[in-house]
Amino acid sequence: MKKKRLKINIAYYFLLPYLLLFVVFIVVPIIAAIALSFTNYDAVQTPDFVGFLNYINLLTQDDVFMQKVLPNTCIFALVVGPIGYMMSFLLAWMLAQISKVPRTILALLIYSPSLTSGVAMAVVWKIIFAGDQMGYINYLLIEMGVINDPILFVTDAKYLLIIMIIVSLWSSMGVGFLAILAGILNIDTQVYEAASIDGLRNRFQEMFYITIPMMKPQMLFAAVMAVVNTFSVGAIGIQLSGSNPTPNYAGQLMVNHIEDYGFIRYEMGYASAVSLVLLVIIYSISKFARKIFKD
């Protein structure tokens, strides 16, 4: 019994650094945000308790949030999340069908945009969608005679959200993509051989009847990561347009709204209320994803 207790105590010691970091950087900020969301706080004076006033104002008085920010966030998340998730699975599944060396090279190429999206934003996408004749898209459209004058893509409210979706899909093959690829590669090949003997005729039947059911943990992890990433994105619109808020709030997402009120207007209590609403949305959708992929 003494040896068993000693092992348990050592295990807790090994967990202690992680637990301390988790409490300091996750638990404490969440508790602080919950407390501040019920106050009027400008980061200088003492917080003034206002009850649910911030939440009431968010839902009834904040026209920008209800008419611009929330619809933009929902459209962005509903397009980028599911499409990016399906692209991750299909690309991982196709890569699993080829040999190791080209699979590794292609996987690295597909994954790399998620690591270099910030640099690529300035070097690639801002040049592609530049609002003068030097922009690649404008140059091609003018050369083909489609337009006469350059289009201000990243500063025009009609195009900004669409461009944000395109850029986000390009860089959406992140950790979820690698998790799905690892899950597919870890499935025992004997299962596929047994299935072919039982009557499975093609790769698509293998995908639906064997691959997806046998890698539910990886599919769930990728789904949760897709939800978190799509709802926590905020820098894309600002980097493309060069301003916060974005032109006519066309690319304004909930994260941008939080930054606007928290770090520009210094209304920390209101920003905390918006962040908690965002947290509840992410948690609810993640909970729904868990129900889909549960055993």
BELCOR-V94530 format. One record per backbone hydrogen bond with DSSP energy under -0.5 kcal/mol. CO is the residue of the C=O (numbers start at 1). NH is the residue of the N-H. E is the energy in kcal/mol with one decimal. If there is no record, write none. Layout:
CO;NH;E, CO;NH;E
This chain:
1;5;-2.3, 2;6;-2.1, 3;7;-2.1, 4;8;-2.0, 5;9;-2.3, 6;10;-2.2, 7;11;-2.2, 8;12;-1.9, 9;13;-1.7, 10;14;-2.1, 11;15;-1.7, 12;16;-1.2, 13;17;-0.6, 15;19;-2.7, 16;20;-2.7, 17;21;-2.3, 18;22;-3.0, 19;23;-2.5, 20;24;-2.7, 21;25;-2.7, 22;26;-1.7, 22;27;-1.9, 23;28;-2.9, 26;30;-1.8, 27;31;-2.5, 28;32;-2.7, 29;33;-2.6, 30;34;-2.4, 31;35;-2.3, 32;36;-2.8, 33;37;-1.8, 35;38;-1.2, 36;39;-2.0, 38;50;-2.9, 38;51;-1.3, 39;41;-0.6, 40;48;-1.9, 41;268;-1.6, 41;269;-1.0, 47;49;-0.6, 48;40;-2.7, 50;53;-1.1, 52;56;-2.4, 53;57;-2.9, 54;58;-2.0, 55;59;-1.9, 56;60;-1.9, 57;61;-2.0, 57;62;-2.2, 61;63;-1.5, 62;66;-2.0, 63;67;-2.8, 64;68;-2.0, 64;69;-2.5, 65;70;-3.2, 68;72;-2.4, 69;73;-2.7, 70;74;-2.4, 71;75;-2.7, 72;76;-2.8, 73;77;-2.7, 74;78;-2.7, 75;79;-1.7, 76;80;-2.7, 77;81;-1.8, 79;83;-1.5, 80;84;-2.2, 81;85;-2.2, 82;86;-2.7, 83;87;-2.6, 84;88;-2.2, 85;89;-2.1, 86;90;-2.7, 87;91;-2.7, 88;92;-2.2, 89;93;-2.8, 90;94;-2.4, 91;95;-2.4, 92;96;-1.8, 94;97;-1.1, 95;98;-1.5, 99;103;-1.8, 100;104;-2.6, 101;105;-2.1, 102;106;-2.6, 103;107;-2.6, 104;108;-2.1, 105;109;-2.1, 106;110;-2.6, 107;111;-2.3, 108;112;-2.0, 109;113;-0.6, 111;114;-1.4, 111;115;-0.5, 112;115;-1.3, 112;116;-1.8, 116;120;-3.1, 117;121;-1.8, 118;122;-1.1, 119;123;-2.6, 120;124;-2.7, 120;125;-1.8, 121;126;-1.8, 124;128;-2.4, 125;129;-2.5, 127;130;-1.0, 127;136;-1.1, 128;137;-2.2, 129;154;-0.7, 132;135;-1.4, 135;139;-2.8, 136;140;-2.4, 137;141;-2.4, 138;142;-2.4, 139;143;-2.5, 140;144;-2.1, 141;146;-2.2, 141;147;-1.0, 142;145;-0.9, 151;153;-1.8, 152;155;-0.5, 152;156;-0.9, 153;156;-0.7, 155;157;-0.5, 156;159;-1.3, 156;160;-1.8, 159;163;-2.4, 160;164;-2.4, 161;165;-2.1, 162;166;-2.1, 163;167;-2.6, 164;168;-2.3, 165;169;-2.4, 166;170;-1.9, 167;171;-1.4, 169;172;-1.1, 172;174;-1.8, 174;178;-1.6, 175;179;-2.5, 176;180;-2.2, 177;181;-2.3, 178;182;-2.5, 179;183;-2.3, 180;184;-2.4, 181;185;-2.2, 182;186;-1.3, 184;187;-1.2, 188;191;-1.3, 188;192;-0.7, 189;193;-1.9, 190;194;-2.5, 191;195;-2.1, 192;196;-2.3, 193;197;-1.6, 194;198;-1.7, 195;199;-0.7, 195;200;-2.4, 196;199;-0.5, 202;206;-1.6, 203;207;-2.3, 204;208;-2.0, 205;209;-2.5, 206;210;-2.1, 206;211;-2.6, 207;212;-2.4, 210;214;-1.8, 211;215;-0.6, 212;215;-1.2, 213;216;-0.6, 215;219;-2.1, 216;220;-2.8, 217;221;-2.5, 218;222;-2.5, 219;223;-2.1, 220;224;-2.7, 221;225;-2.4, 222;226;-2.2, 223;227;-2.2, 224;228;-2.6, 225;229;-2.7, 226;230;-2.3, 227;231;-1.9, 228;232;-1.5, 229;233;-0.6, 234;238;-0.8, 235;239;-2.8, 236;240;-2.5, 237;241;-2.4, 238;242;-2.6, 246;249;-2.7, 247;250;-2.2, 249;252;-0.8, 251;253;-0.5, 253;257;-2.2, 254;258;-2.2, 255;259;-2.3, 256;260;-2.7, 257;261;-2.2, 258;262;-2.8, 259;263;-2.4, 259;264;-0.8, 260;264;-0.8, 260;265;-2.0, 261;267;-3.5, 266;268;-1.0, 267;271;-2.3, 268;272;-2.2, 269;273;-1.7, 270;274;-2.1, 271;275;-2.3, 272;276;-2.0, 273;277;-1.8, 274;278;-2.2, 275;279;-2.2, 276;280;-2.3, 277;281;-2.0, 278;282;-2.5, 279;283;-2.6, 280;284;-2.4, 281;285;-2.3, 282;286;-2.4, 283;287;-2.3, 284;288;-2.0, 285;289;-2.2, 286;290;-2.0, 287;291;-1.7, 288;292;-1.6, 289;293;-1.9, 290;294;-0.7
